[in-house]
Amino acid sequence: MAGTTKPVDQHGAAGDNAADTIDDAELALEGINMLLNNGFRESDELFKTHRNHSPLMSFGASFVSFLNAMMTFEEEKMQTALEDLKATERLCESENGGVIETIKNKIKRSMDSQRSGLAVLNRLQRQIIMADCQVYLAVLSFIKQELSAYIKGGWLLRKAWKMYNKCYSDITHLQEGGPTPQQRRPSFSRRHGSPSPTLSAKSESEQSLHDRPGPAPAPSPAPVHSDALDRLKGSVSFGYGLFHLCISMVPPHLLKIVNLLGFPGDRLQGLSALSYASESKDMKAPLATLALLWYHTVVQPFFALDGADTQAGLLEAKAILHRRETVYPNSSLFMFFKGRVQRLEGQISGALTSFSGALELATDQREIQHVCLYEIGWCSMIELSFRDAYRAFERLKTESRWSQCYYAYLTGVCQGASGDLEGAAVVLKDVQRLFKRKNNQIELFSLKRAEKLRKPRPSRELCSLAVIEVLYLWKALPNCSVGCLSNSYVQPYACYEVACVLLDSPEAAERGRALMLQAKDEYAGYDFENRLHVRIHSALASTRAEAPEG
C-alpha cells in the first residue's frame, strides 16, 4: 500500500540492517500513476509525506508542483514550483559533494562490492534528478520572457545537458558490463602511478594490491542489478529525449545560438528516447507517454512540423492510447488526449464528448478542467456554436489567471457572434483592463482586435468574422465542416470584408471588385443576405463613381 515502509532495497540488494527502507522507485511510480488516474490530491499528499525520505520522492513532490504551475501559468504556483525544485536540487547536491560526502565515500570504499554498486546507482539517480530540476527551472525562467531570464535559462539547460550526457554514457557502460569513468579511477594518489589502460577493472584492482605501494584500493564493484540499470536508463532517457525534441523545434534564427551552446536537436532521436522511457519501470515512464501524446496531438499539428499533413502522428497517438487504456481507464488526461485526436480527425462531436467527460472526471483538479474548457470552447467555435463557446471562455476568463485578456477577447467575439451585442460590448471593453503583458503576442493581438470591434460598436457580422480569423490563425479552420460554413453568412461576409480592403488599394482594386461580385452571386439562403447585397451594391457604385473617365 502506498506510503507504508518496507524492508526492501530499491535496487534488489540486501536491505540495510540498521533500518527498514521504502522502495522509493516503486512508490514514486505509484504516485505518478495515482496522479494520472485523477488522484491528484492523493498523489500530492503521498509525495509530500515522503518528500524528505529520498531525492526521488523529493523530486516527485517537486514535479507535481511544477506540473501545477505549467497547467495554470499562475505566478504564485510558479514561485512555489521554483522553490520546491531548488529544495530538491539542494538535497541531491548535499549528498553528491562536500566534505561530509568525501568522508562517506572513503567509508563506502571499505564496504563490500554490492554496496559499492548501490552507491554508483544512487549517485546516478541523484545526478539525473539534478539535471531534471535544471530543465524545469529553465522552463520557469523562460516563461518570464526577459533577456536576463533567457540567458539564465540557457545556462541551466547547458548544465542539464552535460549531466544527461554523462549519466547516459555511464549507464550504457554499466549495461555493457564495463565500469563507469568513476569506477575506473584508482583510489590511491596520482603519485603512485596510474593503471594500464589495457587492464580490466578486476585486473587493475588485483595488480594494485600486489604490485603497488600505498593504501589498498577499493574492491571492484560487482555488476549492478540489471533491472535497476534499466530503470535508470528509462529515467535519463526521458530528459535526454525531451531535450532533443524541444531543441529540434527551435526557430531557425535561434538555432545558431543554440548550436553554439553545444545543444543537439535530433527529433527522431528524441522520440526514440521518449519511447524507451515510456516502456520502462521508472516513475517518468507515464510522463514520457504523456510527452509523446503531447507532441503528436498538440505540438506537431500546431507548428505544422509535417507541412500540411495534419494527420501526421495521429496513428501513433491512437496506438499509445490503445496500449494504455487498461492502465488508465478513467484518466482525465488520457481522455483529454483522446479528444485531441478526435478533434484533429475532424470528429468534433466525439471530441466534445471526450473533453466533457474529462472535465467531469477532473472534479478535484482545476488545472485539467481549464484545459478541457479551452478545448470545449474551441470545438464549439469550430462548429460555429457561438453560445456554447462563449460560455466556456467566460468561465476561463473568470477562473483562470493565465491571460484573462485573451479569454475576454474570445468570450466577447463569440458572445457577439451569438447575437448578444450588448454583452459583447461590455466584455470587449474589459479586454483593455485585463491587458497586462506587453511582450505577449496573444494579448497584443487580443487588445488590438477588441479595440477595432468595439468602436463604434460591435456587430454580429464582424464578431463572426473575428471568430473565423482566430480559427484560421490557430490552424483550426480545416476542422470546420463544409456544412457549418456553407450554411452560414460567414463566407459571403468574409468575401465582402476582404474586397473592401482590396478596393482601398488601386493596385488590387480589380481583385476587390471580383470578390464583391463573388459574394453577391455565389452565395444564397444565408442570414442577413439582403443586408449584404445592399452593402455590395453601395460599394460597387462607389467604385464606379470614383473611377476616372477614360
HUZI-V172822 format. One record per helix or strand of 2 or more residues. SS is the DSSP state (2 for helix, 1 for strand). FROM is the first residue (numbers start at 1). TO is the last residue. If there is no record, write none. Layout:
ss=SS from=FROM to=TO
ss=SS from=FROM to=TO
This chain:
ss=1 from=6 to=7
ss=2 from=24 to=36
ss=2 from=40 to=49
ss=2 from=55 to=72
ss=2 from=75 to=96
ss=2 from=98 to=109
ss=2 from=113 to=142
ss=2 from=147 to=175
ss=2 from=181 to=184
ss=2 from=190 to=192
ss=2 from=201 to=211
ss=2 from=226 to=248
ss=2 from=252 to=260
ss=2 from=267 to=278
ss=2 from=285 to=302
ss=2 from=314 to=323
ss=2 from=332 to=344
ss=2 from=348 to=361
ss=2 from=366 to=382
ss=2 from=386 to=399
ss=2 from=404 to=417
ss=2 from=421 to=434
ss=2 from=441 to=454
ss=2 from=460 to=473
ss=2 from=477 to=479
ss=2 from=482 to=486
ss=2 from=490 to=503
ss=2 from=506 to=521
ss=2 from=529 to=546
